[in-house]
Amino acid sequence: MPVPKRKTSAARRDRRRSHDAVTPPNLVACPTCHQMRPPHQVCPYCGSYDGREVVTIKEKKEKKSPVPLGL
């Protein structure tokens, strides 16, 4: 197997990794419900896009609380 002749310097290693940084997602405020959402996508909270409702969002069911521990 081929083996590197010299150790890769920290500067060369770090230059190679310069594009590996994680960037935060770009979010914009929905004009209808004012929740943060990705741009150019239907709002996951109200289902609107471009000022009109495109998707109907179902109401989330509330979870039942677990059985009390005293029983």
PyMOL Python script that loads the backbone (N, CA, C, O; Angstrom):
from pymol import cmd

cmd.read_pdbstr("""\
ATOM      1  N   MET A   1       0.838  -1.183   0.000  1.00  0.00           N
ATOM      2  CA  MET A   1       0.000   0.000   0.000  1.00  0.00           C
ATOM      3  C   MET A   1       0.881   1.243   0.000  1.00  0.00           C
ATOM      4  O   MET A   1       1.909   1.281   0.677  1.00  0.00           O
ATOM      5  N   PRO A   2       0.479   2.255  -0.757  1.00  0.00           N
ATOM      6  CA  PRO A   2       1.247   3.507  -0.722  1.00  0.00           C
ATOM      7  C   PRO A   2       1.051   4.236   0.601  1.00  0.00           C
ATOM      8  O   PRO A   2      -0.040   4.240   1.172  1.00  0.00           O
ATOM      9  N   VAL A   3       2.107   4.837   1.064  1.00  0.00           N
ATOM     10  CA  VAL A   3       2.082   5.548   2.342  1.00  0.00           C
ATOM     11  C   VAL A   3       2.594   6.964   2.092  1.00  0.00           C
ATOM     12  O   VAL A   3       3.533   7.134   1.314  1.00  0.00           O
ATOM     13  N   PRO A   4       2.014   7.985   2.720  1.00  0.00           N
ATOM     14  CA  PRO A   4       2.517   9.349   2.527  1.00  0.00           C
ATOM     15  C   PRO A   4       3.972   9.470   2.983  1.00  0.00           C
ATOM     16  O   PRO A   4       4.364   8.906   4.005  1.00  0.00           O
ATOM     17  N   LYS A   5       4.764  10.217   2.208  1.00  0.00           N
ATOM     18  CA  LYS A   5       6.173  10.372   2.534  1.00  0.00           C
ATOM     19  C   LYS A   5       6.369  11.354   3.688  1.00  0.00           C
ATOM     20  O   LYS A   5       7.279  11.189   4.501  1.00  0.00           O
ATOM     21  N   ARG A   6       5.510  12.380   3.757  1.00  0.00           N
ATOM     22  CA  ARG A   6       5.610  13.407   4.794  1.00  0.00           C
ATOM     23  C   ARG A   6       4.263  13.574   5.492  1.00  0.00           C
ATOM     24  O   ARG A   6       3.206  13.261   4.946  1.00  0.00           O
ATOM     25  N   LYS A   7       4.346  14.076   6.714  1.00  0.00           N
ATOM     26  CA  LYS A   7       3.129  14.358   7.474  1.00  0.00           C
ATOM     27  C   LYS A   7       2.406  15.553   6.841  1.00  0.00           C
ATOM     28  O   LYS A   7       3.038  16.539   6.462  1.00  0.00           O
ATOM     29  N   THR A   8       1.082  15.456   6.731  1.00  0.00           N
ATOM     30  CA  THR A   8       0.303  16.586   6.217  1.00  0.00           C
ATOM     31  C   THR A   8       0.270  17.675   7.277  1.00  0.00           C
ATOM     32  O   THR A   8      -0.098  17.416   8.423  1.00  0.00           O
ATOM     33  N   SER A   9       0.649  18.889   6.903  1.00  0.00           N
ATOM     34  CA  SER A   9       0.703  19.984   7.870  1.00  0.00           C
ATOM     35  C   SER A   9      -0.709  20.386   8.290  1.00  0.00           C
ATOM     36  O   SER A   9      -1.685  20.124   7.588  1.00  0.00           O
ATOM     37  N   ALA A  10      -0.789  21.026   9.450  1.00  0.00           N
ATOM     38  CA  ALA A  10      -2.092  21.453   9.970  1.00  0.00           C
ATOM     39  C   ALA A  10      -2.731  22.481   9.044  1.00  0.00           C
ATOM     40  O   ALA A  10      -3.950  22.483   8.870  1.00  0.00           O
ATOM     41  N   ALA A  11      -1.922  23.356   8.447  1.00  0.00           N
ATOM     42  CA  ALA A  11      -2.460  24.377   7.554  1.00  0.00           C
ATOM     43  C   ALA A  11      -3.084  23.740   6.314  1.00  0.00           C
ATOM     44  O   ALA A  11      -4.171  24.136   5.895  1.00  0.00           O
ATOM     45  N   ARG A  12      -2.405  22.763   5.729  1.00  0.00           N
ATOM     46  CA  ARG A  12      -2.944  22.093   4.546  1.00  0.00           C
ATOM     47  C   ARG A  12      -4.203  21.309   4.894  1.00  0.00           C
ATOM     48  O   ARG A  12      -5.180  21.319   4.144  1.00  0.00           O
ATOM     49  N   ARG A  13      -4.172  20.636   6.027  1.00  0.00           N
ATOM     50  CA  ARG A  13      -5.336  19.876   6.476  1.00  0.00           C
ATOM     51  C   ARG A  13      -6.529  20.805   6.700  1.00  0.00           C
ATOM     52  O   ARG A  13      -7.644  20.490   6.285  1.00  0.00           O
ATOM     53  N   ASP A  14      -6.300  21.956   7.361  1.00  0.00           N
ATOM     54  CA  ASP A  14      -7.387  22.876   7.665  1.00  0.00           C
ATOM     55  C   ASP A  14      -7.917  23.577   6.424  1.00  0.00           C
ATOM     56  O   ASP A  14      -9.109  23.875   6.349  1.00  0.00           O
ATOM     57  N   ARG A  15      -7.056  23.846   5.449  1.00  0.00           N
ATOM     58  CA  ARG A  15      -7.524  24.436   4.183  1.00  0.00           C
ATOM     59  C   ARG A  15      -8.443  23.456   3.457  1.00  0.00           C
ATOM     60  O   ARG A  15      -9.433  23.860   2.847  1.00  0.00           O
ATOM     61  N   ARG A  16      -8.117  22.190   3.525  1.00  0.00           N
ATOM     62  CA  ARG A  16      -8.934  21.180   2.874  1.00  0.00           C
ATOM     63  C   ARG A  16     -10.310  21.098   3.539  1.00  0.00           C
ATOM     64  O   ARG A  16     -11.313  20.846   2.870  1.00  0.00           O
ATOM     65  N   ARG A  17     -10.354  21.312   4.847  1.00  0.00           N
ATOM     66  CA  ARG A  17     -11.605  21.199   5.596  1.00  0.00           C
ATOM     67  C   ARG A  17     -12.379  22.513   5.669  1.00  0.00           C
ATOM     68  O   ARG A  17     -13.377  22.594   6.386  1.00  0.00           O
ATOM     69  N   SER A  18     -11.944  23.536   4.951  1.00  0.00           N
ATOM     70  CA  SER A  18     -12.566  24.851   5.083  1.00  0.00           C
ATOM     71  C   SER A  18     -14.025  24.854   4.615  1.00  0.00           C
ATOM     72  O   SER A  18     -14.793  25.711   5.053  1.00  0.00           O
ATOM     73  N   HIS A  19     -14.430  23.939   3.753  1.00  0.00           N
ATOM     74  CA  HIS A  19     -15.797  23.911   3.235  1.00  0.00           C
ATOM     75  C   HIS A  19     -16.689  22.940   3.995  1.00  0.00           C
ATOM     76  O   HIS A  19     -17.836  22.729   3.602  1.00  0.00           O
ATOM     77  N   ASP A  20     -16.190  22.347   5.072  1.00  0.00           N
ATOM     78  CA  ASP A  20     -16.959  21.356   5.810  1.00  0.00           C
ATOM     79  C   ASP A  20     -17.794  21.945   6.936  1.00  0.00           C
ATOM     80  O   ASP A  20     -18.481  21.202   7.636  1.00  0.00           O
ATOM     81  N   ALA A  21     -17.754  23.251   7.129  1.00  0.00           N
ATOM     82  CA  ALA A  21     -18.476  23.876   8.237  1.00  0.00           C
ATOM     83  C   ALA A  21     -19.981  23.760   8.023  1.00  0.00           C
ATOM     84  O   ALA A  21     -20.459  23.844   6.892  1.00  0.00           O
ATOM     85  N   VAL A  22     -20.716  23.568   9.096  1.00  0.00           N
ATOM     86  CA  VAL A  22     -22.167  23.466   9.033  1.00  0.00           C
ATOM     87  C   VAL A  22     -22.746  24.872   9.126  1.00  0.00           C
ATOM     88  O   VAL A  22     -22.376  25.642  10.012  1.00  0.00           O
ATOM     89  N   THR A  23     -23.656  25.206   8.210  1.00  0.00           N
ATOM     90  CA  THR A  23     -24.269  26.530   8.230  1.00  0.00           C
ATOM     91  C   THR A  23     -25.690  26.406   8.773  1.00  0.00           C
ATOM     92  O   THR A  23     -26.352  25.399   8.526  1.00  0.00           O
ATOM     93  N   PRO A  24     -26.169  27.403   9.504  1.00  0.00           N
ATOM     94  CA  PRO A  24     -27.531  27.342  10.030  1.00  0.00           C
ATOM     95  C   PRO A  24     -28.544  27.471   8.889  1.00  0.00           C
ATOM     96  O   PRO A  24     -28.249  28.099   7.872  1.00  0.00           O
ATOM     97  N   PRO A  25     -29.731  26.886   9.048  1.00  0.00           N
ATOM     98  CA  PRO A  25     -30.722  26.975   7.978  1.00  0.00           C
ATOM     99  C   PRO A  25     -31.221  28.402   7.812  1.00  0.00           C
ATOM    100  O   PRO A  25     -31.384  29.133   8.789  1.00  0.00           O
ATOM    101  N   ASN A  26     -31.462  28.792   6.558  1.00  0.00           N
ATOM    102  CA  ASN A  26     -31.984  30.126   6.274  1.00  0.00           C
ATOM    103  C   ASN A  26     -33.487  30.106   6.503  1.00  0.00           C
ATOM    104  O   ASN A  26     -34.191  29.311   5.880  1.00  0.00           O
ATOM    105  N   LEU A  27     -33.992  30.962   7.382  1.00  0.00           N
ATOM    106  CA  LEU A  27     -35.407  30.999   7.699  1.00  0.00           C
ATOM    107  C   LEU A  27     -35.951  32.405   7.496  1.00  0.00           C
ATOM    108  O   LEU A  27     -35.250  33.391   7.723  1.00  0.00           O
ATOM    109  N   VAL A  28     -37.214  32.489   7.063  1.00  0.00           N
ATOM    110  CA  VAL A  28     -37.896  33.768   6.914  1.00  0.00           C
ATOM    111  C   VAL A  28     -39.221  33.690   7.662  1.00  0.00           C
ATOM    112  O   VAL A  28     -39.733  32.598   7.910  1.00  0.00           O
ATOM    113  N   ALA A  29     -39.776  34.841   8.021  1.00  0.00           N
ATOM    114  CA  ALA A  29     -41.052  34.877   8.729  1.00  0.00           C
ATOM    115  C   ALA A  29     -42.199  34.689   7.737  1.00  0.00           C
ATOM    116  O   ALA A  29     -42.214  35.303   6.671  1.00  0.00           O
ATOM    117  N   CYS A  30     -43.150  33.842   8.096  1.00  0.00           N
ATOM    118  CA  CYS A  30     -44.336  33.622   7.260  1.00  0.00           C
ATOM    119  C   CYS A  30     -45.199  34.887   7.335  1.00  0.00           C
ATOM    120  O   CYS A  30     -45.456  35.380   8.434  1.00  0.00           O
ATOM    121  N   PRO A  31     -45.652  35.427   6.192  1.00  0.00           N
ATOM    122  CA  PRO A  31     -46.455  36.647   6.234  1.00  0.00           C
ATOM    123  C   PRO A  31     -47.839  36.430   6.846  1.00  0.00           C
ATOM    124  O   PRO A  31     -48.473  37.392   7.281  1.00  0.00           O
ATOM    125  N   THR A  32     -48.315  35.192   6.888  1.00  0.00           N
ATOM    126  CA  THR A  32     -49.645  34.918   7.418  1.00  0.00           C
ATOM    127  C   THR A  32     -49.626  34.691   8.926  1.00  0.00           C
ATOM    128  O   THR A  32     -50.344  35.366   9.664  1.00  0.00           O
ATOM    129  N   CYS A  33     -48.802  33.738   9.390  1.00  0.00           N
ATOM    130  CA  CYS A  33     -48.812  33.380  10.810  1.00  0.00           C
ATOM    131  C   CYS A  33     -47.587  33.884  11.561  1.00  0.00           C
ATOM    132  O   CYS A  33     -47.530  33.763  12.785  1.00  0.00           O
ATOM    133  N   HIS A  34     -46.603  34.449  10.860  1.00  0.00           N
ATOM    134  CA  HIS A  34     -45.388  35.036  11.430  1.00  0.00           C
ATOM    135  C   HIS A  34     -44.491  34.008  12.127  1.00  0.00           C
ATOM    136  O   HIS A  34     -43.688  34.375  12.985  1.00  0.00           O
ATOM    137  N   GLN A  35     -44.616  32.743  11.773  1.00  0.00           N
ATOM    138  CA  GLN A  35     -43.699  31.712  12.268  1.00  0.00           C
ATOM    139  C   GLN A  35     -42.512  31.639  11.304  1.00  0.00           C
ATOM    140  O   GLN A  35     -42.641  31.993  10.132  1.00  0.00           O
ATOM    141  N   MET A  36     -41.375  31.187  11.790  1.00  0.00           N
ATOM    142  CA  MET A  36     -40.202  31.057  10.943  1.00  0.00           C
ATOM    143  C   MET A  36     -40.316  29.786  10.102  1.00  0.00           C
ATOM    144  O   MET A  36     -40.660  28.723  10.618  1.00  0.00           O
ATOM    145  N   ARG A  37     -40.026  29.902   8.800  1.00  0.00           N
ATOM    146  CA  ARG A  37     -40.131  28.782   7.874  1.00  0.00           C
ATOM    147  C   ARG A  37     -39.044  28.918   6.815  1.00  0.00           C
ATOM    148  O   ARG A  37     -38.502  30.008   6.639  1.00  0.00           O
ATOM    149  N   PRO A  38     -38.705  27.823   6.092  1.00  0.00           N
ATOM    150  CA  PRO A  38     -37.730  27.922   5.006  1.00  0.00           C
ATOM    151  C   PRO A  38     -38.301  28.750   3.853  1.00  0.00           C
ATOM    152  O   PRO A  38     -39.503  28.682   3.597  1.00  0.00           O
ATOM    153  N   PRO A  39     -37.478  29.524   3.155  1.00  0.00           N
ATOM    154  CA  PRO A  39     -37.995  30.333   2.049  1.00  0.00           C
ATOM    155  C   PRO A  39     -38.431  29.470   0.870  1.00  0.00           C
ATOM    156  O   PRO A  39     -37.884  28.390   0.648  1.00  0.00           O
ATOM    157  N   HIS A  40     -39.410  29.949   0.123  1.00  0.00           N
ATOM    158  CA  HIS A  40     -39.929  29.295  -1.088  1.00  0.00           C
ATOM    159  C   HIS A  40     -40.527  27.934  -0.793  1.00  0.00           C
ATOM    160  O   HIS A  40     -40.475  27.043  -1.640  1.00  0.00           O
ATOM    161  N   GLN A  41     -41.097  27.753   0.398  1.00  0.00           N
ATOM    162  CA  GLN A  41     -41.755  26.504   0.754  1.00  0.00           C
ATOM    163  C   GLN A  41     -43.055  26.811   1.468  1.00  0.00           C
ATOM    164  O   GLN A  41     -43.216  27.887   2.045  1.00  0.00           O
ATOM    165  N   VAL A  42     -43.986  25.865   1.431  1.00  0.00           N
ATOM    166  CA  VAL A  42     -45.253  26.022   2.129  1.00  0.00           C
ATOM    167  C   VAL A  42     -44.982  26.069   3.629  1.00  0.00           C
ATOM    168  O   VAL A  42     -44.162  25.308   4.143  1.00  0.00           O
ATOM    169  N   CYS A  43     -45.671  26.959   4.319  1.00  0.00           N
ATOM    170  CA  CYS A  43     -45.481  27.102   5.767  1.00  0.00           C
ATOM    171  C   CYS A  43     -46.002  25.844   6.462  1.00  0.00           C
ATOM    172  O   CYS A  43     -47.159  25.475   6.256  1.00  0.00           O
ATOM    173  N   PRO A  44     -45.179  25.172   7.285  1.00  0.00           N
ATOM    174  CA  PRO A  44     -45.645  23.955   7.952  1.00  0.00           C
ATOM    175  C   PRO A  44     -46.631  24.235   9.073  1.00  0.00           C
ATOM    176  O   PRO A  44     -47.265  23.302   9.566  1.00  0.00           O
ATOM    177  N   TYR A  45     -46.784  25.494   9.496  1.00  0.00           N
ATOM    178  CA  TYR A  45     -47.667  25.817  10.605  1.00  0.00           C
ATOM    179  C   TYR A  45     -49.074  26.182  10.130  1.00  0.00           C
ATOM    180  O   TYR A  45     -50.058  25.731  10.717  1.00  0.00           O
ATOM    181  N   CYS A  46     -49.182  26.995   9.072  1.00  0.00           N
ATOM    182  CA  CYS A  46     -50.512  27.428   8.622  1.00  0.00           C
ATOM    183  C   CYS A  46     -50.862  26.904   7.236  1.00  0.00           C
ATOM    184  O   CYS A  46     -52.023  26.992   6.834  1.00  0.00           O
ATOM    185  N   GLY A  47     -49.903  26.360   6.490  1.00  0.00           N
ATOM    186  CA  GLY A  47     -50.183  25.779   5.181  1.00  0.00           C
ATOM    187  C   GLY A  47     -50.338  26.799   4.072  1.00  0.00           C
ATOM    188  O   GLY A  47     -50.888  26.472   3.020  1.00  0.00           O
ATOM    189  N   SER A  48     -49.874  28.022   4.270  1.00  0.00           N
ATOM    190  CA  SER A  48     -50.032  29.040   3.239  1.00  0.00           C
ATOM    191  C   SER A  48     -48.747  29.204   2.441  1.00  0.00           C
ATOM    192  O   SER A  48     -47.650  28.935   2.932  1.00  0.00           O
ATOM    193  N   TYR A  49     -48.910  29.654   1.194  1.00  0.00           N
ATOM    194  CA  TYR A  49     -47.784  29.968   0.330  1.00  0.00           C
ATOM    195  C   TYR A  49     -48.221  31.093  -0.584  1.00  0.00           C
ATOM    196  O   TYR A  49     -49.293  31.025  -1.185  1.00  0.00           O
ATOM    197  N   ASP A  50     -47.423  32.103  -0.692  1.00  0.00           N
ATOM    198  CA  ASP A  50     -47.684  33.258  -1.553  1.00  0.00           C
ATOM    199  C   ASP A  50     -49.014  33.931  -1.203  1.00  0.00           C
ATOM    200  O   ASP A  50     -49.743  34.386  -2.084  1.00  0.00           O
ATOM    201  N   GLY A  51     -49.319  33.986   0.107  1.00  0.00           N
ATOM    202  CA  GLY A  51     -50.497  34.704   0.566  1.00  0.00           C
ATOM    203  C   GLY A  51     -51.807  33.941   0.491  1.00  0.00           C
ATOM    204  O   GLY A  51     -52.857  34.505   0.801  1.00  0.00           O
ATOM    205  N   ARG A  52     -51.779  32.669   0.088  1.00  0.00           N
ATOM    206  CA  ARG A  52     -53.021  31.896   0.043  1.00  0.00           C
ATOM    207  C   ARG A  52     -52.792  30.523   0.653  1.00  0.00           C
ATOM    208  O   ARG A  52     -51.667  30.025   0.677  1.00  0.00           O
ATOM    209  N   GLU A  53     -53.862  29.915   1.145  1.00  0.00           N
ATOM    210  CA  GLU A  53     -53.743  28.605   1.791  1.00  0.00           C
ATOM    211  C   GLU A  53     -53.691  27.517   0.729  1.00  0.00           C
ATOM    212  O   GLU A  53     -54.600  27.402  -0.093  1.00  0.00           O
ATOM    213  N   VAL A  54     -52.643  26.731   0.745  1.00  0.00           N
ATOM    214  CA  VAL A  54     -52.465  25.666  -0.239  1.00  0.00           C
ATOM    215  C   VAL A  54     -52.664  24.294   0.386  1.00  0.00           C
ATOM    216  O   VAL A  54     -53.111  23.367  -0.289  1.00  0.00           O
ATOM    217  N   VAL A  55     -52.339  24.152   1.658  1.00  0.00           N
ATOM    218  CA  VAL A  55     -52.436  22.874   2.355  1.00  0.00           C
ATOM    219  C   VAL A  55     -53.239  23.103   3.626  1.00  0.00           C
ATOM    220  O   VAL A  55     -53.022  24.079   4.344  1.00  0.00           O
ATOM    221  N   THR A  56     -54.172  22.190   3.896  1.00  0.00           N
ATOM    222  CA  THR A  56     -54.894  22.286   5.157  1.00  0.00           C
ATOM    223  C   THR A  56     -54.125  21.539   6.219  1.00  0.00           C
ATOM    224  O   THR A  56     -53.777  20.372   6.039  1.00  0.00           O
ATOM    225  N   ILE A  57     -53.859  22.203   7.320  1.00  0.00           N
ATOM    226  CA  ILE A  57     -53.106  21.623   8.423  1.00  0.00           C
ATOM    227  C   ILE A  57     -54.102  21.096   9.446  1.00  0.00           C
ATOM    228  O   ILE A  57     -54.983  21.825   9.901  1.00  0.00           O
ATOM    229  N   LYS A  58     -53.953  19.818   9.804  1.00  0.00           N
ATOM    230  CA  LYS A  58     -54.828  19.220  10.805  1.00  0.00           C
ATOM    231  C   LYS A  58     -54.405  19.676  12.183  1.00  0.00           C
ATOM    232  O   LYS A  58     -53.226  19.929  12.429  1.00  0.00           O
ATOM    233  N   GLU A  59     -55.369  19.782  13.080  1.00  0.00           N
ATOM    234  CA  GLU A  59     -55.076  20.146  14.467  1.00  0.00           C
ATOM    235  C   GLU A  59     -54.315  19.005  15.116  1.00  0.00           C
ATOM    236  O   GLU A  59     -54.648  17.838  14.913  1.00  0.00           O
ATOM    237  N   LYS A  60     -53.301  19.335  15.891  1.00  0.00           N
ATOM    238  CA  LYS A  60     -52.551  18.299  16.589  1.00  0.00           C
ATOM    239  C   LYS A  60     -53.364  17.813  17.780  1.00  0.00           C
ATOM    240  O   LYS A  60     -53.925  18.611  18.530  1.00  0.00           O
ATOM    241  N   LYS A  61     -53.421  16.495  17.946  1.00  0.00           N
ATOM    242  CA  LYS A  61     -54.115  15.931  19.096  1.00  0.00           C
ATOM    243  C   LYS A  61     -53.216  16.057  20.315  1.00  0.00           C
ATOM    244  O   LYS A  61     -52.004  15.858  20.239  1.00  0.00           O
ATOM    245  N   GLU A  62     -53.839  16.393  21.445  1.00  0.00           N
ATOM    246  CA  GLU A  62     -53.056  16.468  22.686  1.00  0.00           C
ATOM    247  C   GLU A  62     -52.855  15.054  23.213  1.00  0.00           C
ATOM    248  O   GLU A  62     -53.775  14.237  23.211  1.00  0.00           O
ATOM    249  N   LYS A  63     -51.643  14.785  23.660  1.00  0.00           N
ATOM    250  CA  LYS A  63     -51.348  13.454  24.203  1.00  0.00           C
ATOM    251  C   LYS A  63     -51.994  13.304  25.551  1.00  0.00           C
ATOM    252  O   LYS A  63     -52.036  14.247  26.341  1.00  0.00           O
ATOM    253  N   LYS A  64     -52.503  12.113  25.816  1.00  0.00           N
ATOM    254  CA  LYS A  64     -53.057  11.832  27.132  1.00  0.00           C
ATOM    255  C   LYS A  64     -51.913  11.710  28.116  1.00  0.00           C
ATOM    256  O   LYS A  64     -50.844  11.194  27.789  1.00  0.00           O
ATOM    257  N   SER A  65     -52.151  12.188  29.318  1.00  0.00           N
ATOM    258  CA  SER A  65     -51.108  12.092  30.318  1.00  0.00           C
ATOM    259  C   SER A  65     -50.983  10.631  30.772  1.00  0.00           C
ATOM    260  O   SER A  65     -51.975   9.902  30.788  1.00  0.00           O
ATOM    261  N   PRO A  66     -49.795  10.211  31.133  1.00  0.00           N
ATOM    262  CA  PRO A  66     -49.612   8.819  31.565  1.00  0.00           C
ATOM    263  C   PRO A  66     -50.362   8.567  32.865  1.00  0.00           C
ATOM    264  O   PRO A  66     -50.770   9.499  33.558  1.00  0.00           O
ATOM    265  N   VAL A  67     -50.530   7.309  33.174  1.00  0.00           N
ATOM    266  CA  VAL A  67     -51.236   6.905  34.382  1.00  0.00           C
ATOM    267  C   VAL A  67     -50.509   7.458  35.602  1.00  0.00           C
ATOM    268  O   VAL A  67     -49.285   7.352  35.685  1.00  0.00           O
ATOM    269  N   PRO A  68     -51.242   8.052  36.559  1.00  0.00           N
ATOM    270  CA  PRO A  68     -50.565   8.584  37.745  1.00  0.00           C
ATOM    271  C   PRO A  68     -49.841   7.476  38.509  1.00  0.00           C
ATOM    272  O   PRO A  68     -50.286   6.329  38.542  1.00  0.00           O
ATOM    273  N   LEU A  69     -48.725   7.842  39.116  1.00  0.00           N
ATOM    274  CA  LEU A  69     -47.922   6.858  39.821  1.00  0.00           C
ATOM    275  C   LEU A  69     -48.535   6.382  41.119  1.00  0.00           C
ATOM    276  O   LEU A  69     -48.146   5.328  41.623  1.00  0.00           O
ATOM    277  N   GLY A  70     -49.494   7.131  41.689  1.00  0.00           N
ATOM    278  CA  GLY A  70     -50.076   6.774  42.971  1.00  0.00           C
ATOM    279  C   GLY A  70     -51.053   5.626  42.898  1.00  0.00           C
ATOM    280  O   GLY A  70     -51.486   5.144  43.945  1.00  0.00           O
ATOM    281  N   LEU A  71     -51.425   5.162  41.724  1.00  0.00           N
ATOM    282  CA  LEU A  71     -52.420   4.078  41.641  1.00  0.00           C
ATOM    283  C   LEU A  71     -51.816   2.720  41.617  1.00  0.00           C
ATOM    284  O   LEU A  71     -52.537   1.725  41.549  1.00  0.00           O
TER     285      LEU A  71
END
""", "prot")
cmd.dss("prot")
cmd.show_as("cartoon", "prot")
cmd.util.cbc("prot")
cmd.orient("prot")
